[in-house]
Amino acid sequence: MAAISRQQLIAKMHKVLKAEFKPVVPDVSRPILEQVLFACCLENASYDIAEKVFARLGEGYFDLNEVRVTTVAEIAETLHELPDPSRSSLVLRRVLQAVFESSYSFSLENTRKHTLVRAIKTLENLHGITPFVISFVLSTGLDSHCIPIDRGAASALLVTGIITQQDYDSGKITGLDRAIPKKLGIEFSSLLHQIGAEVVKNIHSPNVRRILLAINADAKDRF
């Protein structure tokens, strides 16, 4: 039997995941900084949990400056339902500090007025921001065609054979945006994120195993 191409595996993943999960339409009305902070909560977490803790973050503090000057440990208590609340809290607090130090305000709306290249540079210059957060903001807030990939999504791509161990280890996974048409980018991203969140919870769960094997039967050798 001929080997399955990467493009075929990606198409199969899209089909299988669409049958398993409901695509999530992102809230594009949020200001860019809120998109950034939400993405900090969403990385490796389910959409439901991310929305819940993000709402709690807004309710539990007077303003973003109070969040900025709060300890990581205290923020982590607010975000305790996330897979790694300490890491998420550290990223979130560092980003807030970087935004404040760059403009003495809490806004990134100027990125909407700039070229995409300049917007990317602005985001990349925020100390502590992760590639997942950058890609998420570009795709949901700045109309760029990106596929945000966190640890869970990368693990799903690795197990199904879509990426190599070298890709996974380097953290530089390229080509997905070329394999997925822009009009399907948001849908595919949300589906990939949902299986990724399940992988983070338990990659050896019967349901995760069933879904990944449906994408590529050879995945059984990579669990």
Secondary structure as GFF3:
##gff-version 3
##sequence-region A 1 223
A	DSSP	alpha_helix	6	20	.	.	.	ID=ss1
A	DSSP	alpha_helix	32	42	.	.	.	ID=ss2
A	DSSP	alpha_helix	47	60	.	.	.	ID=ss3
A	DSSP	alpha_helix	64	68	.	.	.	ID=ss4
A	DSSP	alpha_helix	72	78	.	.	.	ID=ss5
A	DSSP	alpha_helix	85	103	.	.	.	ID=ss6
A	DSSP	three_ten_helix	109	112	.	.	.	ID=ss7
A	DSSP	alpha_helix	116	124	.	.	.	ID=ss8
A	DSSP	alpha_helix	131	141	.	.	.	ID=ss9
A	DSSP	alpha_helix	151	159	.	.	.	ID=ss10
A	DSSP	alpha_helix	165	170	.	.	.	ID=ss11
A	DSSP	alpha_helix	176	179	.	.	.	ID=ss12
A	DSSP	three_ten_helix	182	184	.	.	.	ID=ss13
A	DSSP	alpha_helix	185	202	.	.	.	ID=ss14
A	DSSP	alpha_helix	206	215	.	.	.	ID=ss15
A	DSSP	three_ten_helix	217	221	.	.	.	ID=ss16
###
